[in-house]
Amino acid sequence: QVQLVESGGGLVQAGDSLRLSCTASGRTFSSYGMGWFRQAPGKEREFVAAISGSGGATYYADSVKGRFTISGDNAKNTVYLQMNSLKPEDTAVYYCAAHVGGAFTKWNSYGYWGQGTQVTVSS
């Protein structure tokens, strides 16, 4: 059984930074990779960032490119999402997910999901 636990969300002001963490148990993401998605109220879940199991490849949504950085620590089975220069439009519930196959940017390429962590950015 794979479990993913996110942490690090909160309420910040525009321009601030946050770092989200996602720790996996029951599998090692070094073999498959991990991704972050987000869902704002009334909107569909959207891709944010992903990292391959080896860490050699990263992927970002255009809306966060240059501001967010995804990284992983295989020894800790943890993936991070460093979010800088946050904007009010970044407000959403952020989910981490374990990649099981297919395009890293597609939600249906992920087989396991965390419970989500709320990020709220005030203007």
C-alpha positions, 0 to 999 in steps of 0.5 A, spaced: 500 500 500 502 506 497 501 512 502 503 519 500 503 525 505 503 532 504 505 538 508 508 545 508 501 549 506 499 555 509 497 562 508 502 567 505 502 574 502 503 575 494 511 575 493 512 570 499 515 563 498 513 556 501 516 549 500 511 543 500 513 536 502 511 529 500 513 523 503 512 516 500 511 510 504 510 503 501 514 504 495 520 508 492 519 514 488 526 513 485 523 508 480 517 511 478 517 519 479 513 524 482 508 529 481 505 535 484 498 538 481 493 543 484 486 544 484 483 551 485 475 552 487 471 551 481 477 549 477 479 542 474 485 539 477 491 542 473 499 539 473 504 543 476 511 540 476 514 533 476 520 529 477 523 523 474 525 517 478 532 518 477 531 526 478 534 527 471 528 530 468 523 535 471 517 538 468 513 544 469 507 548 467 508 554 464 504 558 469 509 556 474 516 555 470 521 560 473 518 560 480 517 553 482 522 548 483 521 540 484 526 536 487 527 529 490 531 526 496 531 518 494 534 517 501 528 520 505 523 518 499 521 525 499 519 530 494 519 537 495 516 543 491 519 550 492 514 555 491 517 562 490 514 569 488 507 566 490 501 569 486 494 569 488 492 565 482 497 560 486 491 559 491 489 552 491 489 545 494 496 542 492 496 534 491 502 530 490 502 523 486 506 517 484 507 516 477 505 509 474 506 510 467 505 515 461 506 522 460 508 526 467 503 532 465 497 528 465 493 526 471 491 519 469 499 517 469 499 517 476 496 511 481 497 514 488 495 521 491 496 524 497 490 528 501 492 535 499 495 541 502 492 548 502 496 554 499 493 560 500 496 567 497 493 573 499 494 579 495 
